[in-house]
Amino acid sequence: MAASQAVEGHPLIENNIDLFALMCRRRGWTTEYLREIESTEHDELLGLAEMVEALEDARTAGQKIAIAPDYDMDGIAAGILGYAALSELGFHVELHVPDYRRGHDLTPADIAEIHQKWPETQVLLTCDGGVNSHRGIAAARALGWTTLVTDHHEELEPGSTADVTVDPCRLDETYAHTGICGAHVFYQVISAYTRIYRPEKRWEIHLLRLFAGLGTVSDVMPMVYENRQLVRDSLSIARLLWVAPPRPGGGPHSLPEPHLIDVEASTLMQLLRTDPHHPAFLRAFEGFALMLKAFTQAGKIRTIDDITEGFYGFYFAPAMNSPRRTNRPLEPCFKVFTADTDVMLQSAHEVIRGNELRKQMLAEYLEELTADRQPRAPWVYVSHAPAGMFGLLAQQLMRRAGHPVVVLAPPNGPNGIISGSGRAPGWFDIIDSLGRHEGLSAVGHQQACGVRVECAELLDDLVGVLQADTRAALLDVDTGTQVGDLVLGPDADCDTGLDDLQPLTEFVRRLQSLRPFGHGFAEPVVQIAIEPLGLRVDRIGSQSQHLRLVTREGLSCLWWNAAEDHYEELNRLVARASHTALGTLRFTAKLQLNTFRGETRLQAVITEQLAASA
């Protein structure tokens, strides 16, 4: 297919630009594909109608509902969404804060805690969990409670024992696009209820797509079909809650003062204050606005354009997920959206500080793992880190190795069960791989899951399974693919040079029209060839931890947290290049537009250094 044919007629693409068309062709992004993934049509989830009726029965009977969410970002988003929605719709509802030390399953201890706190509870409503929580559901039913489960994880035999279960991964479900998050499942239930019983509240409930979109990005759901519009809606609503920092000096060069931000001045909060709403509903949005204020104070948001799916994935979600990684209390993550204003902002800052601690701990435990003798590396590692760190460690090690990696807790004797986390590239399914072998199992998502080994003597078997299945999987993977969707620079294999940055600027503008990017629809990456001669290398950042490389042509390339490892090396190469002919330096990077004081410039964000050209 010709490059022009790959994009001709797509509504987002007006005029054919060679670089954009070339990228589309290499990605296989045809007109038909780009149209197809924008479809928001989907069937109704099984059990949804029954759950809507069960909710209406509870409301008319005045029964108290206890919402039991999971403890990750998707679970928190689902819990806040449901608590705000049902409060606004006139239900008697409470929100349980889970204990991550008990694991993802709802346990009898959770039920006992809910019963003790709200003894009048008559309905249990789970979100982002519960489909396989047989013991917890049994404990709730023993109290006479109606049990309603909303989840998005794979239902395992013998199936859910709840009164009603809504889950795209139910054993008998035929829902076409199963990759939707727990918050989105809950939203579909609430939206259906509102459409039938409270149609006058459809605008208010639509605003709660804010949290469903956040859950979608945080749980790394495929960025296709209904998820795309959901995330767009979420980001649009989030931007209505952000307030630019005031500049007390008034002039264009006066410094912004984020601590002076008044979230009540945001467009959405002003709209919401014009009509009466339930306090829990208002607090959900006020809390989100205060999180944005706290991130602005922390320097993570400078302009409204910084509120993207990348902000959700790299800042918001990791901060909310940090308590379980660092063994810190989870309550601040819920108080951000449910407490009084002062407590909300304090909690927001506490969550962000916890994320900085998480980064520090991750670096320390990663260094410890790579320095220790690990006899089963690079496939299986044993770590003394908190269990919540295992997934992050496995993700980092997987990126280095390029194949699946499992990180486990130390064995507790020869016969003790060993638990941990596994991470894998998109071409490897951990759950299916381990599920074929007795004593090895995994639950969660195929590329990000909890791993269980029945005893220590099976650890070598685990390594063998990962090795053998990786070899088999790689037979179907094209390992000769060029690194990067485009190659930029002066070398013979480059698609275009860096002398004129205008075509690249236009390429990025066109690329932005295809957002949001994410799992299953990844943001294009370029390979940049940079000549050392004339290259400027600066250390930047509050601790001089980042690098900024400026090419002779004026392209600024940012390289986060690279100064310690690469600053001196790069400067030595630049010095050598003044009297010795050297090949280009090769990097993978993402291109973006940066606007500062009204001027928009192209810049690159380096993701990895490749081998230099000859």
N, C-alpha and C positions, 0 to 999 in steps of 0.2 A: 504493500500500500504506500502510495506517495505521501510525503509529509503533509501536503496541502489537503489530501483526502482525509487524513486522520482527524482534522479539526473542522473541516468545512461544514458550515451550517449549525454549529453548536451555538446556542443562544448567548453564551458568555463570551464568545469569540467573534470579533467584528472583522478585523482585517488579518490576513495571514501574515505572520512574522516568522521568518525562517527558524530562529532559535526556538521559539515556542513550539512550532510545528515539529521540529526535530525531536524535542523533548517528548512531545505527545507520541510520536511514532515509536521512539525507543521504549516508552512506558507501555505501549499498547493501548493508549487512551484514545479509542476511536470515538466518533460522534455518538454512535449507538451506546457505547459503554458509559460515557459521561452523562447521557440522558438517563440511562437506566438507573444509575446509582442515586439520581436525584428523586426517584419515586418515593413517595411517602405512604403509598397504599399498603395496607396489611390486613390480614384477617383479624377477627376478634379472638382473643385468647380464650382457651377452654376454661370454664369455671368462672369467667368474669361476670356473666349474667347472674349466676347463683350467688356470687359474693356481693354484688350490688344489692340483691334482695336481702341477704343476710345483714348487710349494713343498715338498710332501711328498717328492718325489723328491730335492730338494736336501738336505732334512734327513736322510733315511735314508742318503744317500751321504756325508754329512758335508761338503758343499760350503760354501764361504764365500760369503755374500751381501753385496754392497755396495749400500746404499741411497743413491740419488742424488735428493735433494729439490730443489725450487725454493727461491728465497731470500726469498720474502715470508712473511707470517705464516701463510698457509695451507700453504705448502711446509714451513716450520719445524714447524708443528703435525703435518703428515703424517709428516715425517721422524722426529720424536720418538715419535709414536704407533707407527710401524712398528718403530723400533729397540727400544723398550721391549717391544712385544708379541712380536716374534720372539725376543728374548733370553729372555723369560719362557717361551716355548714350546719352548725348547731348540735354537734355530738358532745357527749360527756366523755372526754378522752384524756389519757395521761401518757407520758412518754418515759419509757424505761431506759436508763443508761446502762449498757451492757458492761460486763467485766471481761476484758479481753484475755485474762488469764484462764478462763474456762474454755477458750477456743471458739470457733465460729458456730458450732452447733448450739441451739437453745437447750439448756439443761434444766433438770429439776430444781437446781439451786436458783436459776433465774426465775422460775415460776414461784418458788417459795418467797423470794425477795419481792416480787410484784405483789403477791398475796398479802405479805406483811405490810407493805407500804400502802396498798390500796385494797383493803379487804372486800370492798364492794364490787370489785372487778367481776364482770360476767362474760366478757369477750376478750380473747387474745388475738391480736392482729400482728403478724410478723412481717418484716420487710427485709429484703436482701438476705434471707436465711429462713431455715425452718423446714425445708422440703424433706430433709433426711433426719430431722431431729426427733426421732421416735420417742425417746425417753422424756424429753421436755414436753412434747405434745401429750403424751400419756399422763404426765403429772397435771397438766392443765385440765384435761378431760376428767381426771379423777376429782377435781374441784367443781365439776359441773359447768365449766366454761365452754362456750362456743369457740372453736379454734379455726381461725382463718389465716392461711399462709400465702404471702406473696414472696416470690423468690425468682431467681433466674439461673440458679445452679442446676446441674444435671440431677434429675431424680433417679435414685438407685432402687433396685429391687429390695424389698417388696412394694415400695411406693409409699407416698405420703399417707399418714393416718389422720390428718386434719379433716375437719368437717368440709372445708372448701379449700382447694389449692389452685392458685393461679401462677403458672410458671411456664415460660416458653420452652423449657427443657423437660417438661413432664413426659413420662414414658409414652403417653398416648397423644401427645400434642402434635399438631401438623403445622404449627406456625412457621412460616417460610423463613423469616430472618430471626433466628434464635439469639443472635448476638446483641441483645438489649440488656441494659443494666437493671439492677434491682429497683432503683428509684424510678426508672421509666415504667416498669411493670406496675408499681404502686400508683404512679401517675395515671396510667391507663384505667385502673380501677376507679380512682377518684373522679377522673374525667367522665367516665361512663355514668357514674352515680349522679354527677352534677347535671349531665345532659338530660337525664330522666326525671330527677326529683327536684333539682334546684337550678333550672336553666338560667335564672336571673343572676347566678353567681359564676357564669362561665368565664367572664373576663378575669375575675379574681383567681380562679383556679388555673386559668391559662398562664398567669404570671408565675405559677409554681414550676413551670417548665425550667425556670432558672436552676432549680436544684436537680431536676432530672438530667439536664444537659451536663451539669457539673459531675454527676455520678457517671454519666456515659464516658466522659474523658478520663476520669480518675480510674475507672475499672478497665480501661483500655479496650473498650468495645470497638468493633469494626466501624470505621467512619464512612458507612455507606447506607443507602436507603433512608428509613425514617430517622436514623441517628443524625444525619447531616442537618436536616432542618431543625431538629431538636436542639442541637448544639448552637446553631446560628441564633435561634430564638433565645437560648439561655444567655449567650454573650450580649445580645442586644439589650436584654433586660438588665444584665449586670452593668452595662455602660450607663444605663439610666440611673443607677445607684451611685455612680462615682462623681465626686466633686473635685475639680482642679484645685490644687493648693493655692490659697490667696497669696498675693505679692503685696505686702503692706506698703512698700515703697512706691508702688504704682507705676514705675518705669519699666521698660522692657528688660533692663539688666538687673532689676531687683530680684532677690532670691525668694523662691517659693517657701512658704511656711506650712508644711503639711499638718502640724499640730493644730493649726487654726481651722482646719476643715470642719464644716458643719454639715453632717450628713443629711440633716433635715432640709438643706438647700438643694438636694438632688432632685432631679425631675420626678422620679418615681415616688419618692417619699412625699413630695408635695401633692401629687395626684392622690396617693392613698389617704392622706390626711383630710381630703375634702369630703369623705364619706365615712360613716361609722363602720368599723371593722372590729373583729375580735382581737384582743391584745396579743394573743399568741400568733395570729396571722401577721400583724404589723411587726412584731418583734423579729420574725424570721427575716424580713426584708431589711429592717434596721440593722440587724446583726450582720447581714451580708455586706451592707454599706460600711459598717464599722470595720469589717475584715479588710475591705478595699482601702479604707483610710489607714489601717495599720500597715498594710503592705506598701502604701504610698510613703508613710513615715519611714519604713525600712528601706526605701529606695528601689523597690521592685516594680513600682508603677510610676512612670513619669508623665505619660500622656494617656489619653483615653485609648489610643491605638495599641497600648501595651496590654490591654485586656483582650486576650486571644485564647484560643484553645491551648496554646503553649503555656500561657500563664496558669490556666487551670492545672495542666499536667505537671509543670515543673515547679510551681510555687504553692498554689492553693492546696491541692491534694496531698503532696508530700508533708506539708505542715500539719494537716489534719490527721495524717497517718502516723505522725512521729511519736505520739505517746506510747503506742504498743511496741515501737522499735526501741524505745529508751527506758521502758518500765516507769513511765510517768503517768499521772492520773489522766483519765479520759474526760472527766467532767468539763474542763474548759472548752473542749470541742463542741459540747452541747450548750454550755452557758452562753457562748458567743451568740446563739440564736434564740435563747429563751429567757435570759436574765434581764435585770434592769440595765439601763444604758451604760452606767459607769462600770458595772461588772462585765458587760459585754466587751467593752474596749480593753479592759484589763485582761480578759480571757483571750482576746485576739492577739495581744502582744505576747502573752504566755505561750500560746500555740506557736507563734513564729519563733520565739526564743527556743522552744523545744525542738524545732526543726533545725536550727543552727547546731544544737547539741547533737542531733541525729547525724548531721553531716560529719561532725568531728569524730563521733564514735565509729561511724562507718569507715572512715579513713584509718583509724587505729586498728580496728578488727581486721580490715582487709590487709593491712601491712603485716599484722600478726599471722594471718593465714598463709600469706605468700612467703613469709620468713620461716615458718615452722616446717618441720618434716611432715609431709602429708603423703603417706605411701600410696594413696589411691588417686592422687592428683594426676591430671587436671580434670577428672571426671567427678570424683566424690571427695568432699572436704568435711572435716570435723571441726566445729568451732565452739568456743566457750562464750560466744556473744549471746545477748538476750535472744530468745527464740524469734522475736519480732524482727530481728536483723537478718535472719537467714535468707529471706527472699531477696533483700537488697544485695547481700554478699554474693548470692548465686547469680544475680543479674550482672554484677560487675565482672565476675569470673567468666560468665558465659560470653560476655562481649569480648573479653581478651582471648578466649580460647576459640570462639566461633562454633561451639558445639554445646549440647546440653550439659548442665552442671547441677549437682545436688549438694547442698550444704546441710549437715546433720548435727544434732546434739551429740555429745559424747555418749557411747554405749553405757548403760547402767547394768553391768554384768553381762555374761554371755547369752542369757536368755531374755533380757529385757527388750521391750519394743523401742525402736529408735525412730524419732520423728525429725522432720526438717522440711526444707523447701527446695523445689526444683525450678529452674528456668531454662528455656530452650528457644532456639531460633524458630521462625515461623514455619520452617519445613519439617519440624520434629514434634510429634505428639507424645508428651511424657505419659499422660494418663493411659493411653492405649498401649504404649510400649511396656509399662510396668504391669498393667492389668493382665497381661498374658502369662505372668510368672507367679507361682505360688509364693507367698510370703512378702511380695513387693506390691505396693499399691500407691495410688495418688488420687487426690480429690481437688476440685477447683476448676481451673481452666487448663487447656492442653499445654500452653507454653508458660504458665505461671500457676503452680499448684503446691499443695502440701504433700509431702512424701512420707510414707510409713514403711519401715523395714522391720519384720517380725523378730529378728534376732541378729546378733553380731556376725554370726557365721555366714549370713547372706550378703554382707557388704561387698565381698568380692564378686558375688553373683550380680549385684547391682551394677558394678563397674562393667562387667562383661556384657550385660544387657544393653547398657548405654552405648558401649563401643560397637557392638554388632548392629544394633538398630540404626546408629548413626551412619555406618558404612552403607547399609541398605538404603537409607533415606537419601544419601548423597548421590546415589546413582540416578535419582530423578531430579537433581538440582543442577542447574547450569552454573558451574564454578568458573567458567571462562568469561562471564559477563564483565563488561567494562565497569570500573569503579566510577560512579558518578553518571548523572544523566547527560551532562554536557562537560566538555573539557575546555578550559579557558587558559589562554597563555600563548607564548611565542613558539612552542615546540611544534614539530611537524604533525603530531597526532591531535592537535588542538582544533576545536570547532571554530573558535574565533579568538582574536587577540584581546588584550586589555587596553590597547591604545585609545579606543573610543568606547567610553562606558555608557553612552546613551542607548545603544541597542540592548545592553544588559539591563539598564534601568527600565526600559519598556517591557522587557521579558518578565521582570519581577512584578511590574504592575499587572500584567496579564495573568501571572501566576496567582496573585492575590485573589483574583476573581474565582478561583477554584477552591478557596478555603470553605470549610475547615479541613485540615489534614489530620491524619492520625493512623491508627492501626488499620491495615487493609487499604488505605489510600494515603500513602506516606508522602510527606513533603519532598519534592525533588531536591537532589543533592548534586552539586557540581564538583568537579575536580579542577583545582587551580594550580597552574604551573607558574611559579614566581622566580624571577631571576634574582640571585643574591646581590648582584651589583646594583647599588643605589637603593637597596632596601633599608628602610628605617625601622628599628625595633625599639619600642618603648615599653616600660613597665607602667601599668595603670592599676587603679583600684585603691581602696582605702588602706590595704596592706601591701600594695604593689604586687599583688598575686596574679594579675592578669597580664596578657601581652596584647599590644597593638602593633601590627605589621603594616607599614604603608609602602606600597610599591612605587616604583618610579613613575608609573602612570597616575598615581594618586588614589588607588583603591585601598581603602582601609579594611584590614582584616583583624577581627577580634578573636583572641584565643583565651578562653576562660581557664583560670587556675593552671596556667602553663608556665608561668614565669620561673618558678623554682627549677623545673626540669629542663627548660629550653632557652632561657634568656642568654646565658653565656655562650652556649653552643651556636645559636643563631648569629650572635655578634662576631664570633670567630669566623664563621663562614662569610659574613659580609666583609670583614677585614681581608680575608684571603682573596675574595672576588675582585678586589681593587688591583691585584697584580697577577692573578691566576685565573684562567678560564675555567669556570665551574658550570655544571649542569643546573637545571632549575630545581627548586624545591617543590615537592608535590604535597598538596593538602586536599582533603575533602572538606566542603563547606556548604553552608546554606546562605543564599543571598537574601538580603532584606533592604528595605528603604528606611533611612533614619532621618527624621525631621528635627532640626534644632534651630530655634530662633527663626522659624519661617522658611528655612532652606532645607530641601530634601536631597539627600545624597545616597548613593549606593554604597553598601558595605557588606562584607562577608563575615560570617561567624564560623570559624574553623571547628570541625568536629574531630579530625584525625590527621596525623601526618603520615604520608605514604613514603615509600622508597623514592629517593631522588633520582632524576633522570641522569643518564650518562653524561 
